[in-house]
Amino acid sequence: MKLKIAVCDDDLQWSERIRQSISEYMCHVNQQCDIQVFESGEELCGAFHGSHSFDIVLSLIHISEPT
């Protein structure tokens, strides 16, 4: 079974690091996967309205403290 994984973060360098780490791990455990990176929550939600479905969703959100 090929896992479908979504990674969502507005920091593309961080998203790429996460994607690469997941890919290396999945290769190590001999698990096929398809990793898709999204730059925003809106983009990710749009994928759900289309024909996309995911087994795992990683959404990296930074919430600043109130001032």
Phi, psi and omega per residue, in radians:
M1 nan 2.290 3.122
K2 -1.627 2.077 -3.141
L3 -1.350 2.440 3.049
K4 -1.843 2.099 -3.048
I5 -2.138 2.326 3.067
A6 -1.933 2.370 3.048
V7 -2.113 2.222 -3.092
C8 -2.218 2.088 3.057
D9 -2.873 2.554 3.139
D10 -1.405 -0.185 3.080
D11 -1.624 1.766 -3.041
L12 -1.138 -0.555 3.098
Q13 -1.145 -0.742 3.119
W14 -1.146 -0.773 3.130
S15 -1.033 -0.705 3.134
E16 -1.167 -0.670 3.086
R17 -1.110 -0.743 3.108
I18 -1.116 -0.799 3.133
R19 -1.024 -0.782 -3.131
Q20 -1.133 -0.742 3.123
S21 -1.091 -0.768 3.108
I22 -1.093 -0.797 -3.123
S23 -1.041 -0.776 3.132
E24 -1.119 -0.737 3.129
Y25 -1.119 -0.804 -3.120
M26 -1.086 -0.640 3.072
C27 -1.140 -0.730 3.139
H28 -1.060 -0.665 -3.126
V29 -1.667 0.162 3.085
N30 1.034 0.798 3.134
Q31 -2.073 2.141 3.089
Q32 -1.296 2.511 3.101
C33 -2.647 2.759 3.044
D34 -2.136 2.016 -3.080
I35 -1.902 2.203 3.121
Q36 -2.068 2.296 -3.107
V37 -1.811 2.364 3.106
F38 -2.125 2.462 -3.098
E39 -1.540 -0.220 -3.120
S40 -2.665 2.801 3.072
G41 -1.101 -0.621 3.128
E42 -1.100 -0.724 3.116
E43 -1.121 -0.735 3.117
L44 -1.105 -0.813 3.124
C45 -1.057 -0.657 3.105
G46 -1.070 -0.600 3.113
A47 -1.158 -0.623 3.114
F48 -1.193 -0.540 3.121
H49 -1.306 -0.362 3.069
G50 -1.484 -2.558 -3.093
S51 -1.692 0.199 -3.101
H52 -1.481 2.510 2.957
S53 -2.457 2.668 -3.080
F54 -2.312 2.568 3.046
D55 -1.465 -0.578 -3.123
I56 -2.379 2.356 3.065
V57 -2.177 2.148 3.050
L58 -1.936 1.961 -3.133
S59 -2.022 1.951 -3.089
L60 -1.676 1.884 -3.055
I61 -2.080 2.292 3.061
H62 -1.819 2.127 3.113
I63 -1.982 2.053 -3.126
S64 -1.364 2.695 3.137
E65 -1.273 2.546 3.105
P66 -1.117 2.559 3.127
T67 -1.750 nan nan
